[in-house]
């Protein structure tokens, strides 16, 4: 036997080759439904795994960016959607570096917590005074919360190691279990209130510190699930940042880098089809039908990744002739209204009769049915992020979060004068109500759903993690790499690989 033939035979019999099973050609065309951070990150990671030969098309009915968007006020752009990132959001940090973008620190000025009648906590510009105030009001609860959140973050950070080694998970439950075991999956089945009471945090601390954090980040109180609650508390730490020029620049940058083609259209339906190859063998494809300005059209794809919430009010897609049928996703998303107001705040609304004594740049609120806002704070333009804003009582741009669109009467109560108001209504994140069942990732053989992870926690980085998981899952299932999917005890296994 010639040496070359022997080498080929040995290669074919190697464990790696045997693990892959029958060699399969690369997919010809992949569709990504949705051009937000999840969809654009999926296009990036799919290109990374499948290589240059695959055609990737991103179907987006509106502008690329999804729930990352800016609004213009007085000629400057301001974040109206997802605004802040955590210093440990490693995928987003990588994207910013890879795309040549700049990160800018987020500063909001002094913060106060308002209960509808008075401020229950007022931040000082002196660090040591803040520490003493926190100790006086809440004992060791703030320090214990920091340690509690750090422990959860330490476990969560394992996902980056798993994904670096190309490991993936076929369900969101398996992904969370691989990070934090039963502790993480249990957090989905209890409220953050229950989780923190169980960890012996005081009612006062939960109501006055934890609840306002939930309200500003997720528009909901302490009845949201424990996992998203912990993510929310992590977002209250220092070192938060955003992308100079607007966070949506990450999405447009990922499209460019992935060399994906953006098709402007609304996806109407997805249907599995079987077509004969030129060899006569059958090939399984998906027919994706979408509506464009030129009318209804469609195309065939080997793999489809859905990166838009499968909620009838957000992505009303019909799944035709699937056996078994693709389940309905009827769980509601929570409406949050972002209102950008250029004006002067009315300090007397918050009980300050002497306006010069009012120094807050951010106001968070406790649960109170009389309150018509969740939070408000001075914001900087996206091109000037990181610069110190104006003093609160000077005319500034404030971002107000509320459940409903503010009336003129409500705006007049909040502001002594204003000359510009811009409003953006969002179905921003799931309406959390534990126990929280997580939607599946695999909807069909090569049909994947990325946004189910939002029911654990909705954040830019969570979408990026889900995007990489879906891209790896699609890749390994396409090529039959079962050893990279749903491996148990990964944390211990990877210790031995160092």
C-alpha positions in Angstrom: 0.0 0.0 0.0 1.4 3.4 -0.9 2.4 5.6 2.0 -0.1 8.3 1.0 -3.0 5.8 1.0 -1.9 4.4 4.4 -1.9 8.0 5.9 -5.4 8.5 4.5 -6.7 5.2 6.0 -5.2 6.1 9.4 -6.7 9.5 9.3 -10.1 8.0 8.5 -9.8 5.6 11.4 -8.7 8.3 13.9 -11.0 8.8 16.9 -11.7 12.4 15.8 -12.9 11.2 12.4 -14.9 8.4 13.9 -16.6 10.8 16.3 -17.8 13.0 13.4 -19.4 10.1 11.7 -20.1 10.5 8.0 -18.3 13.5 6.6 -20.8 16.2 5.6 -20.4 19.2 3.3 -20.8 22.7 4.7 -24.3 24.2 4.7 -24.9 26.5 1.7 -27.1 29.1 3.2 -28.1 30.1 6.8 -30.9 32.5 7.8 -30.8 34.5 11.0 -34.2 36.0 11.9 -33.6 39.3 13.7 -30.9 42.0 13.5 -30.5 42.9 17.2 -27.5 42.1 19.3 -28.5 38.4 19.4 -28.9 38.1 15.7 -25.9 40.0 14.7 -23.7 38.2 17.2 -25.1 34.9 15.9 -24.1 35.9 12.3 -20.6 36.7 13.7 -20.2 33.4 15.5 -21.8 31.3 12.6 -19.2 32.9 10.2 -16.5 32.1 12.7 -17.5 28.4 12.9 -18.7 27.6 9.4 -16.1 29.7 7.4 -16.2 31.9 4.4 -18.1 29.6 2.0 -21.5 29.8 3.8 -24.0 32.4 2.8 -25.4 34.1 5.9 -28.5 36.3 5.5 -30.0 38.3 8.4 -33.7 39.0 8.0 -34.7 42.2 9.8 -38.0 44.1 9.5 -36.8 47.4 11.0 -33.3 48.9 11.6 -30.3 46.7 12.6 -29.9 47.1 16.3 -33.2 45.8 17.6 -33.7 46.9 21.2 -30.5 48.9 21.0 -31.4 52.3 19.6 -30.8 56.0 20.0 -33.2 59.0 20.0 -32.2 62.5 19.0 -32.8 65.3 21.4 -31.6 68.9 20.6 -29.3 67.5 17.8 -27.6 64.9 20.0 -28.2 61.1 20.2 -29.1 59.4 23.5 -29.5 55.7 24.3 -33.2 54.8 24.3 -32.8 51.0 24.7 -30.2 48.8 26.3 -27.8 51.3 27.9 -25.2 49.8 30.2 -22.7 46.9 30.2 -20.9 45.2 33.1 -17.1 45.2 33.2 -17.3 41.3 33.1 -19.4 41.2 29.9 -16.5 39.6 28.0 -18.3 39.0 24.6 -19.4 42.6 24.4 -15.9 43.7 25.4 -14.4 41.5 22.7 -16.8 42.9 20.1 -15.9 46.5 20.9 -12.2 45.7 20.6 -12.6 43.7 17.5 -14.7 46.3 15.8 -12.4 49.2 16.7 -15.0 50.9 18.8 -14.5 52.8 22.1 -15.9 52.0 25.5 -16.9 54.9 27.8 -17.6 54.8 31.5 -21.2 55.4 32.6 -21.6 58.1 35.3 -25.0 59.2 36.6 -24.1 61.7 39.4 -25.3 61.3 42.9 -28.2 58.9 43.5 -31.2 59.0 45.7 -33.9 56.4 46.6 -37.4 57.9 46.7 -40.4 56.1 48.2 -43.1 58.4 46.9 -43.0 60.6 50.0 -39.4 61.1 50.9 -35.8 60.0 50.1 -35.0 56.9 52.2 -31.4 57.0 51.1 -29.3 59.9 49.7 -25.8 59.3 48.3 -23.0 61.6 49.3 -20.1 62.7 47.2 -17.8 61.4 50.0 -17.1 57.7 49.8 -16.6 57.2 53.5 -19.9 59.0 54.3 -21.7 56.6 52.0 -20.2 53.6 53.7 -21.2 54.9 57.1 -24.7 55.7 55.8 -25.2 52.2 54.4 -24.0 50.7 57.6 -26.3 52.9 59.6 -29.4 52.1 57.5 -28.8 48.5 56.5 -26.1 47.0 58.7 -23.9 44.5 56.8 -26.6 43.8 54.2 -24.8 45.8 51.4 -21.5 43.9 52.0 -23.3 40.6 52.1 -25.1 41.4 48.9 -21.9 42.2 47.2 -20.4 38.8 48.3 -23.6 37.0 47.3 -23.6 38.5 43.8 -19.9 37.9 43.4 -20.4 34.2 44.1 -23.1 34.0 41.5 -20.9 35.9 39.0 -17.9 33.7 39.6 -20.0 30.6 38.6 -21.6 32.4 35.7 -18.1 33.3 34.3 -17.5 29.6 33.6 -19.6 30.0 30.4 -16.7 31.9 28.7 -14.3 29.0 29.4 -16.8 26.4 28.1 -17.4 28.4 24.9 -13.7 29.0 24.4 -13.3 25.2 24.3 -16.3 25.0 21.8 -18.7 23.3 24.3 -22.4 24.0 23.8 -25.8 23.1 25.4 -29.0 21.9 23.8 -31.2 23.7 26.3 -31.1 26.8 28.5 -31.6 24.6 31.6 -28.6 22.5 30.8 -26.5 25.7 30.1 -27.5 27.2 33.5 -27.0 23.9 35.3 -23.5 23.6 33.9 -22.7 27.0 35.4 -24.2 26.8 38.8 -25.8 23.4 39.3 -29.2 23.1 41.0 -28.6 26.5 42.7 -29.0 28.3 39.3 -32.0 26.4 38.1 -33.6 26.7 41.5 -33.3 30.5 41.2 -35.7 30.5 38.2 -38.4 28.9 40.4 -38.3 31.5 43.2 -38.5 35.3 43.3 -35.5 37.4 44.2 -37.4 38.4 47.3 -37.7 34.7 48.4 -34.1 34.0 47.4 -32.7 36.9 49.4 -35.0 36.3 52.4 -33.7 32.7 52.4 -30.2 34.1 52.5 -31.2 36.2 55.5 -31.3 39.7 54.0 -33.5 42.2 55.8 -37.0 43.3 54.5 -35.9 46.9 54.8 -32.8 46.3 52.6 -34.8 44.3 50.0 -37.5 46.9 49.8 -35.3 50.0 49.8 -32.2 48.9 47.8 -33.0 45.7 45.9 -36.5 46.7 44.7 -35.4 50.0 43.2 -32.6 48.2 41.3 -35.2 45.8 39.8 -37.5 48.7 38.9 -34.8 50.6 37.0 -33.4 47.6 35.2 -36.5 45.5 34.5 -39.5 47.7 35.3 -40.7 45.2 37.8 -40.4 44.7 41.6 -38.9 41.9 43.7 -41.3 39.3 42.3 -39.1 38.7 39.3 -37.1 35.4 39.4 -34.0 35.1 41.5 -31.6 34.7 38.6 -32.6 37.8 36.7 -32.6 39.6 40.0 -29.0 38.6 40.6 -28.1 39.8 37.1 -29.9 43.1 37.9 -27.9 43.5 41.2 -24.7 42.9 39.3 -25.7 45.8 37.1 -25.7 48.0 40.1 -21.9 47.7 40.7 -19.3 50.2 39.7 -17.3 50.1 36.4 -20.4 50.1 34.2 -19.7 51.2 30.6 -21.3 51.7 27.2 -20.2 52.1 23.6 -19.2 55.6 22.5 -21.4 56.6 19.6 -24.2 54.2 20.7 -24.4 50.6 21.7 -26.2 49.8 18.4 -22.8 50.3 16.6 -21.9 46.9 17.8 -24.7 45.4 15.8 -23.8 47.2 12.6 -20.2 46.3 13.1 -20.9 42.6 13.6 -22.9 42.5 10.4 -20.0 44.1 8.5 -17.4 41.8 10.0 -19.5 38.6 9.5 -20.1 39.6 5.8 -23.7 38.7 6.3 -26.3 40.1 3.9 -29.1 42.1 5.6 -32.5 41.5 3.9 -35.1 44.1 4.9 -38.3 42.1 5.5 -40.8 40.7 8.0 -40.7 36.9 8.3 -44.2 35.4 7.9 -43.6 31.7 8.0 -41.1 28.9 8.2 -41.7 25.4 6.7 -39.5 22.3 6.5 -39.0 21.0 2.9 -37.3 18.0 1.4 -35.6 18.5 -2.0 -33.6 16.0 -4.1 -29.8 16.7 -4.6 -28.2 16.4 -8.0 -27.1 13.0 -6.9 -30.8 12.0 -6.3 -30.4 11.9 -2.4 -32.9 14.0 -0.5 -31.8 17.1 1.4 -33.7 18.8 4.2 -34.2 22.5 4.0 -36.4 25.3 5.4 -38.5 27.6 3.3 -38.5 31.0 5.0 -41.3 33.3 3.6 -41.0 37.0 4.3 -42.7 40.3 3.2 -40.6 43.1 1.7 -41.5 46.4 0.1 -41.5 44.5 -3.2 -44.0 42.0 -1.9 -44.0 38.5 -0.4 -41.0 36.4 -1.3 -38.8 33.7 0.3 -35.8 31.4 0.1 -34.5 28.0 1.1 -32.0 27.6 4.0 -30.1 24.7 5.5 -30.1 26.2 9.0 -32.3 28.8 10.5 -31.5 30.7 13.8 -34.4 32.8 15.2 -33.0 35.7 17.1 -36.3 37.6 17.8 -38.7 37.0 20.7 -41.3 34.5 19.5 -44.2 36.4 20.9 -47.1 37.3 18.7 -46.8 41.0 19.4 -43.1 41.0 18.4 -42.3 38.2 15.8 -45.6 36.8 14.5 -44.1 33.8 12.6 -46.2 30.8 11.5 -44.5 27.4 11.7 -46.1 25.3 8.9 -46.1 21.5 8.7 -43.7 20.7 11.6 -44.1 17.3 13.2 -44.2 17.6 16.1 -45.6 21.1 15.9 -43.4 24.0 17.1 -44.8 25.1 20.5 -46.6 28.4 21.0 -44.7 31.1 22.9 -47.4 33.2 24.5 -45.6 34.4 27.6 -45.9 38.2 27.7 -43.1 40.8 27.4 -43.1 43.8 29.7 -43.7 47.3 28.4 -41.3 50.0 29.5 -41.5 53.5 28.2 -38.3 55.5 27.9 -38.9 59.3 27.8 -36.1 61.7 27.1 -36.8 65.2 28.4 -34.7 68.3 27.9 -35.6 70.5 30.8 -35.3 71.5 34.4 -36.3 69.1 37.1 -38.9 70.3 39.7 -37.1 69.6 43.0 -40.3 70.4 45.0 -42.0 67.3 43.5 -39.4 65.3 45.5 -39.9 67.3 48.7 -37.1 69.7 48.3 -38.4 73.2 49.0 -34.8 74.6 48.6 -33.9 73.7 45.0 -30.2 74.6 45.6 -30.0 71.7 48.1 -31.1 69.2 45.4 -28.0 67.5 43.9 -29.2 64.2 42.5 -28.4 63.1 39.0 -30.2 59.8 39.4 -33.4 58.9 41.3 -34.6 55.4 41.9 -37.9 54.4 43.4 -39.4 51.9 45.7 -42.7 50.1 45.1 -45.5 52.5 45.5 -48.8 52.5 43.5 -48.9 56.3 43.6 -45.6 56.6 41.7 -46.0 56.9 38.0 -42.2 56.6 37.3 -39.7 53.8 37.9 -36.6 56.0 37.7 -35.1 59.1 36.2 -31.6 60.3 35.7 -29.4 62.7 33.8 -27.9 61.2 30.6 -25.0 62.1 28.3 -25.1 62.1 24.5 -23.7 58.9 23.0 -20.9 60.8 21.3 -19.8 62.4 24.6 -20.2 59.4 26.9 -18.0 59.5 30.0 -18.1 63.3 30.2 -19.6 64.9 33.3 -23.1 66.0 32.7 -24.6 69.3 33.9 -25.8 69.9 37.4 -29.2 68.4 38.0 -31.0 71.8 38.3 -29.6 73.2 35.2 -31.4 72.4 31.9 -30.3 68.8 31.1 -31.5 65.7 29.3 -33.2 63.3 31.7 -34.2 59.8 30.9 -37.4 58.7 32.6 -38.5 55.1 32.8 -42.2 54.4 33.3 -44.8 51.7 32.6 -47.1 54.0 30.6 -46.5 57.0 28.4 -46.3 60.1 30.6 -49.1 62.6 30.4 -48.5 66.4 30.0 -49.8 66.8 33.6 -47.2 64.2 34.8 -44.4 65.9 32.9 -45.4 69.2 34.4 -45.2 67.7 37.9 -41.7 66.3 37.2 -40.3 69.3 35.4 -40.5 73.0 36.2 -39.9 73.7 32.5 -39.0 71.6 29.4 -38.6 72.2 25.7 -38.2 68.8 24.2 -39.7 65.4 24.8 -38.9 62.2 22.9 -40.7 58.9 23.7 -39.8 55.3 22.9 -42.2 52.4 23.9 -40.5 49.1 24.3 -41.6 45.5 24.9 -38.2 45.5 26.5 -37.9 42.2 28.3 -40.0 39.3 29.5 -42.6 39.9 32.2 -41.0 37.7 34.9 -43.2 35.6 37.0 -41.5 32.5 38.6 -41.5 29.6 38.3 -40.0 30.4 35.0 -40.1 27.7 32.3 -37.4 28.3 29.7 -38.3 28.0 26.0 -36.3 25.3 24.0 -33.3 26.2 21.9 -33.8 23.4 19.4 -37.2 23.8 17.7 -36.5 21.3 14.9 -33.5 19.5 13.4 -31.7 22.6 12.2 -34.0 25.3 13.5 -32.8 27.1 16.6 -34.3 29.7 19.0 -31.9 32.1 20.6 -34.1 34.4 22.7 -35.4 31.7 25.2 -32.4 32.7 27.4 -34.1 36.0 28.1 -36.5 34.2 30.4 -33.5 33.5 32.6 -32.3 37.0 32.3 -32.5 39.7 29.5 -29.3 41.6 28.8 -27.0 42.4 25.9 -24.4 39.9 27.2 -27.0 37.2 27.7 -28.0 37.5 24.0 -24.3 37.3 23.0 -23.8 34.2 25.1 -27.0 32.6 23.6 -25.8 33.6 20.1 -22.5 31.8 20.6 -24.2 28.8 22.1 -26.6 28.5 19.2 -23.9 28.9 16.6 -21.8 26.2 18.3 -24.9 24.0 18.6 -25.7 24.4 15.0 -22.1 23.6 14.0 -21.7 20.5 16.1 -25.1 19.1 15.3 -24.5 19.7 11.6 -21.2 17.8 11.7 -22.2 15.2 14.3 -19.8 16.3 17.1 -21.8 14.8 19.9 -18.8 15.0 22.3 -19.1 18.8 22.3 -22.8 19.0 23.3 -24.2 18.7 26.9 -21.1 17.4 28.5 -21.5 16.8 32.3 -19.0 18.1 34.9 -17.3 20.4 32.4 -15.9 22.6 35.2 -13.9 19.6 36.5 -13.0 18.3 33.1 -11.5 21.6 31.9 -9.4 21.9 35.1 -7.4 18.9 33.9 -6.9 20.3 30.4 -4.8 23.2 31.7 
